[in-house]
Amino acid sequence: MKKCILLLTCLLCLCSCTDTPVQQSTVQESSAEPSMEEVSESPVPQDWQDEGLFSEYYEKAYETMLTMSLDEKIGQMLYARCPDGDAVAMAQQYHLGGYVLFGRDFEDRSKEEVTENILSYIHSQKIPMTIAVDEEGGDVVRISSKPALYDKEFASPRDIFSEGGMTAIKENAKALAEMLQSFHIDVNFAPVCDISLNEEDFMYYRSIGQDTDTVCEFVREFVRTAQENSVSATLKHFPGYGNNVDTHTGIAIDERAYETFATTDFKPFEAGIAENAHLVMVSHNIVNCMDDTKPASLSPKVHEILRDTLGFTGIVVTDDLEMDAITAYTNGTSPAVAAILAGNDMLTIGDTMLEEAVTSVKEAVKDGTLDESLLDHAVMRILAWKYAKNNGTDFS
């Protein structure tokens, strides 16, 4: 009996001695950093990861993109011209990423009618559309040229600067952004970053018409003010229009040296990129020193310069793909397919060629001309942008 009691006592002592070390070990293990195997890796492909404008929302955007059909992804990449009628039905049919509004969309309409129409477009599908307009001031004023919608027509940046300098530019940019926001328009295809000092140039009256440093300051002020007021700014027309002709009606071939662009034309774009401009619009000019075979909008080389040399991580959008300068250089390939192959995220396209564009992109994916991953990457970036504009809130 004594032996049993002695043995039991020893066992209790042993348990008491080992209790503390076991607990300490448990605490140490729980506070230790997780092993590499325990760290959850981002689902976003490594080569898509960057520290870009909207990278905070890449994972969320990527997961949303994975749930989308091919039709939905194609639609998200399209900035279509708003049709005369049945705009909601067309947006839903093609799952459109955005509408571009022109003068006809504001003609003979009241503020209430315009606002009601725009809200119906935005909320026509689960992923809200972005609504864009060209409201540059001066010759290009889609809204403020309508007295029923605004009490004055916005003057050109050149005239505003000549009258009141950069202070007037900033005040004008704020008034412009507030007007757009009042209609729920959240993207302005402006500012014009082109440098033009010659009154004979096609782009002179749409530009601020000053030296490079002044253009850079104008771009910074415009972008900062617009985006502080919830309107995404669009730097255009990359890589710089110079003294080239109008590409709406024909081919513009730019024969300037690359150094001219690097030391002059790129500077306003770099200023806008440093100010976190959300979009860059690429022109249809053929810039021989970068690519003498394709318009800039269809050139992978030009897009590489924009992404890799200038470091732009936002949304790249084409100028209107219905312009004559495009059809002459696609060699039978769909302009939409060529634009995606070049590296554009969003394609500005007329409502009359929308069906052909969607069909061509679908066929190109199916026959291997287009790798679907090109669409996936673009759509991820577009969705991340939209999440950023929505402060990360899920789309309802």
Secondary structure, DSSP 4 states (H G I P E B T S, - for coil): -HHHHHHHHHHHHHHHHHHHHHHHHHHHHHHSPPPTTTSPPPSS-GGG--S-TTGGGHHHHHHHHHT--HHHHHHHTEEEEPPSS-HHHHHHHHT-SEEEE-GGGTTT--HHHHHHHHHHHHTSSSSPPEEEE-EEETTEESSTT-TTT-SSPPPPHHHHHHHHHHHHHHHHHHHHHHHHHHTT--EE---B------TTSTTGGGS----HHHHHHHHHHHHHHHHHTT-EEEEEEET--TTPPPTTSS--EE---HHHIIIIIHHHHHHHHHTT-SEEEEP--EETTT-SSS-GGG-HHHHHIIIIIS---SEEEESPTTSHHHHTTSTTS-HHHHHHHHT-SBEEE-GGGHHHHHHHHHHHHHTTSS-HHHHHHHHHHHHHHHHHHTTTPPP-
